[in-house]
Amino acid sequence: MPIFAFAPPVSVSLESLDLKPIRQEWGEPKAARSVDGNPLRIAGTTYASGLGVHARFEMRVALNGRAERFTAKVGVDDEAERPGSVRFLVYADRQLLSDSGVKRSGEAATTFDVNLKGKKELRLIVEDAGDGVNYDHADWADAIIVGKAGAKFRTVTIPVEKGMPIASHKRGETEIHGARIVGATPGREFIYRIPASGTGELTYTAEGLPAGIGLDKRGVISGRIAEAGTYDVKLTVKGRRGTARRVLRLVAGKDKLALTPPMGWNSWNVWGLNLDADKIRAAADSFVKAGLANYGYRYVNIDDAWEADQRDANGLIWGNERFGDMKAITDYIHSQGLLAGLYSSPGPRTCGNYLGSYQHELQDAQQYAKWGFDYLKYDWCSYGGIAPDPDLAAMKKPYALMQQALASTDRDIFYSLCQYGMGDVWKWGREVGGNAWRTTGDVNDSWGSVSDIGFAEPDRKGQAGPGAWNDPDMLVVGVVGWGSPHPTKLTPNEQIAHMTMWSMAAAPLLAGCDLTALDDWTKDLLLNHEMIEIDQDPMGVPARRIYREGDREVWARPLYDGTMAVAMFNRGEETTEVKVDLKQLGFTGAQPVLDCWRRRGMGSKEELLARIPRHGAVMYRVGKGQAPF
């Protein structure tokens, strides 16, 4: 009688696979150790094998139908200095097979035992729990793939996702873009470059300008408005492919700055502290060469690292040797019809350990005005040493003080509060004279960071509106890097979702990338006419969340002409359908719909239905509009 020998199944530990293809937002995955290199330890239990990672984490393994099961014990590693919170997900062949739910520091491990029979690919994910990725040290302990006899498994490189189609900025026809309403103080310097694009040389006319300002052949309106009032200026721009017309409402009066969110650029997200005057001039040049100035981007903002080591004998602050004559820099920026921004801190030192404005607020404000700056970002930084455990009054104090100093100058200076959302600043930032206030800590070019910040914005409306805005931080599209430039780590669809959230939230659109290295894709994102129209809408009402169901989310915001902007998001890991009945938005009957990112009419609809890839978004303009001016 023949005797048959059966080969036993194989057990392959996760840590034995190639870890290089893994995608992880912070640190590096560690075999049999935590992400910080310590023994794997969950709720006091130590594990000899497994993988120590950090949210957001993704690993893909080719199974080729040879796997039987995946087993693991998962949780937050005890090494996290502060409470972390994560969510472990197991997918196979695009199907979610197991979900740990939210796991927090100190909780016992959750056991996974997942059937993989017949599956071709295993996908392991660790997400943050919607509260940021800080301290999200996660362990896949005792993680094993059990397979058929002789089975071999390998890690798969995560493919670069193709973005949803969006309209090209190279349309050719003559168009006017940007804000439809602009404010200024009579008697103060006013600079406004008409944001228009088109083929060939453009010619500009502006009917109804108030006394004191004029238009040059480049389309730059400048001067000093003589009298307070509201002026509806009729703009006409002619190009080779047509004529564009628009009414620009110019409001001259006290406290009329920032009637729409600021648009521009800030140096920090690409250059960090590695900054000099040449980079600023190159950025200003790129506003014109790359077309940003033609779409309403106005502010060229210098972040930290411009300051001299010491004040002079009179207590005045100056630029360091990398910047030299600060007035020459603002003159250069102004000569192109743009505005100039600067950075400081209410503390004695900035976040980069340069000179702050503490006890020199009035001197500094007067110096900024003398140099010709139009924007100030005022960053909390070392003020925490002055007020280590601040109550609400202490949080307000340094910002109110600098506002008074700025108001004493003869210059319109946009005032941006940067204190990371402490004390729910969106509820009181307007009271201390802020034109914008940061709602969170710094953004970075990861989906965890962008989604955590962006999806919280509808909950933070507070006092946001014309004159003062919630600021979820700069944009992280293009080449960024905080001193070590690299292409953004966001996928194309994540970038679309990022821009959609910021536009719907009526947030500042401050690019943070290397403007000299803009590719066409990034230009298509930044220069999308409809996205800018929604962000700059004169009503200035931030979006509200219509509903969230699992990973699907819908926002809406009313627009000045009676239409409504609607955004639909897929926060999940697989393509999904998102739908909203227009009755939920207050409409009766079918309504005309414009796909904003594609700049394409969709006919009349009674409902919106979109198939959206992972981490993607669509944005529509719905309804029959009639502009009031």
Steps between C-alpha positions, in 0.01 A plus 500: 500500500658834397582756766439868415697775672318832541712812526393722791371855444751785524492784751662825386551775754425854389839617622682255271368670186669789322400817685630749242178526294298593810353850506508669840451866592743518793810296580585161352332164565707277728523120499431352846539846656282803553528796263742659750708180522375363831351155571143468374273560798120543507321563832787350695538187286829458313512327162810343348389532138303737287529839335520838673354780287345845516181642355437552216637161383432283196647166398401278209589132465456284187324176598424351156222286643745303716413643841265348758485743794645817646532525876630780721454684828474875451506808718678821600855442623567593863800713401279787382573792733143625478174325418482383140196378310502290184286271288626177340341386173548175307401493132532224244420548133345843571263357764515604866527178700579626849493829691638544851298811570679777686785368714640724772808501721475252785231284339559127469588368157226405255540162332463468123432160341413564137411244231711562187407194294509580129613860554761655273619799704505591869488866596576611856424855611540700819306827508494767764167526680411842365704691758836524325791257486696625801604209727325248276757222558329183377599133522411202284616248761540127425388577144500185285380408151418131487523353152483179305803276487781666307324837484717810477380852564655833405440863580356704214596857411199723546412643157475871433132575460375681194309814584144572398489716185497875561489791257820641355588857591609546135156588367598802294180705514511831684375474859503707818562307822539553872306709748193698394524728804807674644534730800746775592545799731475845338829687491716187525702340222285277283633243251274265307602304193198404290512119490436406138624232261479451127689452176727776377550845646212614719362854520318630806242767576336588833197731506388662824826504693486729805713813508859441601570172320570414138560211263822433307539301179604187692161489670628626837273739690693708753504823696315621811120506502388851587157442654318224684222329310395196299603514134384251237786506251430357156801298386553409136786282378555439128719229353551311177223255592225725624401762752426445868297733720441509873393741771757540777340639814755722672411582862698788651467557872631411843565130572411386148798271436462130420146505364598167343768255622857591403662330203875480460809311606703442815863387511482261797367176352774480239798691639457490878792693650706459181383833363648812340401804295579331169242229571241765580570691178485174304161426656372845404624448144323164490168658596514667160683236293295205628173691486405512868465878488255456212266297722491718812803386699633824651709453815870404490564412865839470671481259793764450773880548465514856360587665832842639602674351803456812711305825504690823447578752775153651460324165531414477131490165323665452159540230242800268526781469247297261283230765453669837524277794409144396589351806329670397176327161525153647546564750220588210270182313594281810468650580160328188367161599636531260793496535879771410753468307826723451804521283813564553871406372846356666811770318696865600536600238238331357194445129444831494311672678795527835324404832657134537594300815571457467878510848660573653156153469348449865409855540366465189287159592361631842400808342342289253300284788374806709415643212300165464318372163620134417447459181707622377839495141621535514880609162640455410873833308527700610806213700647418177679792586727338834583157342555568130571143410599290769336136563570288660229598853597869408482450342157338816368745747654801481264283497190293799609823685581648450153169587336504836678856554379409417140194724514722792603689486170393661173494170312243226436661185645313169491534348849531121525486343847704181527442326833381160379135528606557543874195607695276449195646808334234486229257625768701812592766567236292776341469676837878554522521631145604185319433474127570127519590251769660159485257234621752218550865408522717490188387302199733257321481319168329186629140392464473456876597862560295654217188294572510549877529876458268542203211282609483680836448841337117487477496471881701822541301767321483733801555861393635418154369714217582819308786678674623204706554136405574156639846394381572124485860580392681522169447273199722193462483441123801523270861480621508549877746384766564756778860554391547163325283534188318198361178443303197488726426157642129548441354297215334694217155422638605603850616831355160551337330426832742737678423789266127421513490511881690829517281660232175383658617617843565854370861457611805701396659355186868542578718276285798361689698347215800592287335727245798469266429125468126500430388227262181512294312272742566732794408802289174331403424460872598849610359681197158336474259788441198339665691391810624857544149641438363291785784582739473872421120521502391844628249357750786332680290229666713192580362157413287295733501122511179362352569145609766245572429133451798275560778628275265707283450868573310788337551874561309800364536879510270771360646738244432867437311450173247256647678183389649248739840331510483131585799277572494123536787307657617141530711472816531123462747261342294376207305669221143568605183672383384815676150638445296795620143594411476870418191519722738456794662827391174692477448478123170421331512312171791446266783754511788581263824349625859600421788261569751748640822301467422402141341837423224316319122536506310184596150606400215515751490253789275414793780317677878492495665161460874448467733205506800629696838327544667460839578831669341687209243775458269663249364854514190637330324833460124447510207723411392794287706797606459874455789717617393801712791703361 
